Amino acid sequence: MKPVAETPVELPEIPGKRYFAIGEVSELCAVKPHVLRYWEQEFPQLKPVKRRGNRRYYQQDDVQMVRRIRSLLYEQGFTIGGARQKLREIRSEVAASNDATAQAQLPTDKKRQELRDIRTELEGLLDRWPV
């Protein structure tokens, strides 16, 4: 019998702070602290900053990643391995999308030539302008 995924939980808005203690993240993501520590071992994308005494401080991106992981595991019914694979796929898709966007933003040869022509024309006007 396949376990039934939990219904989505209304999570509080993430405050505009830079760093969050593990207890705060636990409350913001409805996940117990020991689960967060376990997920750090299982998901390489989750890397909180560690300070004095090995205290963990999560940043905004980390809190959002915890929420993504929580959604995959608890709401969508993925296993740990499946969630890890899904996050890798999402990262690959985002990287490919960013590459395509960057390529689309590069000027074409025609645009480059037009820009060169405009520059040449402007330089010619400057040469004729009395100083």
C-alpha positions in Angstrom: 0.0 0.0 0.0 1.4 3.4 -1.1 1.6 6.0 1.7 -0.7 9.0 1.1 1.1 12.3 0.8 0.2 15.0 3.4 -1.9 17.9 2.3 -0.1 21.2 1.8 0.5 23.1 5.1 0.2 26.9 5.2 3.7 28.0 6.1 4.5 31.4 7.5 6.1 34.1 5.4 9.9 34.1 5.6 11.1 37.2 7.4 13.6 39.5 5.6 16.5 38.5 7.9 19.9 37.4 6.6 20.5 34.5 9.0 18.1 32.1 10.8 18.9 29.7 13.7 17.9 26.1 13.3 14.9 26.6 15.6 13.6 29.4 13.5 13.9 27.4 10.3 12.2 24.5 12.1 9.2 26.8 12.8 9.2 28.4 9.4 9.2 25.1 7.5 7.2 22.9 10.0 10.1 20.4 10.3 11.8 19.3 13.5 15.4 20.3 14.0 16.7 16.7 14.0 15.1 16.3 10.5 16.9 19.4 9.3 20.2 18.0 10.5 19.5 14.7 8.7 18.5 16.5 5.5 21.8 18.3 5.6 23.5 14.9 5.2 21.2 13.8 2.5 20.9 16.9 0.3 24.1 18.5 -0.8 22.2 21.7 -1.8 21.5 22.3 1.9 24.6 23.9 3.4 23.9 26.2 6.4 26.8 28.4 7.6 28.4 27.0 10.8 29.8 29.4 13.4 31.1 29.1 16.9 30.3 25.8 18.6 29.1 24.3 15.3 25.9 26.4 15.5 24.0 26.4 12.2 22.8 29.6 10.6 20.6 29.2 7.6 20.2 31.9 4.9 17.1 32.8 2.8 18.1 30.3 0.1 18.6 27.6 2.6 15.1 28.2 4.1 13.6 28.1 0.6 15.5 24.9 -0.2 14.2 23.3 3.0 10.6 24.2 1.9 11.3 22.7 -1.5 12.6 19.5 0.1 9.7 19.4 2.5 7.2 19.7 -0.3 8.8 17.0 -2.4 8.9 14.5 0.6 5.8 15.3 2.5 3.4 16.7 -0.1 4.4 15.1 -3.4 5.4 11.7 -1.9 9.0 11.5 -3.1 11.5 9.3 -1.4 14.8 10.9 -0.2 16.6 9.5 -3.3 13.7 10.6 -5.6 13.7 14.1 -4.1 17.5 14.4 -4.5 17.1 13.4 -8.2 14.3 15.8 -8.7 16.3 18.7 -7.3 19.2 17.8 -9.6 16.8 17.8 -12.6 15.4 21.2 -11.6 19.0 22.6 -11.2 19.9 21.2 -14.7 16.7 22.8 -16.2 17.4 26.1 -14.6 21.1 26.0 -15.8 19.9 25.2 -19.4 17.3 28.0 -19.2 19.9 30.5 -18.0 22.3 29.4 -20.9 19.5 29.9 -23.4 18.6 33.3 -22.0 22.3 34.3 -22.1 22.6 33.1 -25.7 19.4 35.0 -26.7 20.8 38.2 -25.1 24.1 38.1 -27.1 24.1 40.5 -30.1 23.9 38.9 -33.5 26.4 39.7 -36.2 23.8 42.0 -37.9 23.4 43.9 -34.7 27.1 44.1 -34.1 27.6 45.6 -37.6 24.8 48.1 -37.0 26.5 49.2 -33.8 29.8 49.5 -35.6 28.2 51.7 -38.3 26.6 53.9 -35.7 29.9 54.3 -33.8 31.7 55.1 -37.0 29.1 57.8 -37.8 29.3 59.3 -34.3 33.1 59.4 -34.5 32.9 61.1 -37.8 30.5 63.7 -36.3 32.9 64.3 -33.4 35.8 64.9 -35.9 33.8 67.6 -37.6 32.7 69.3 -34.4 34.7 72.4 -33.5 36.4 72.3 -30.2 
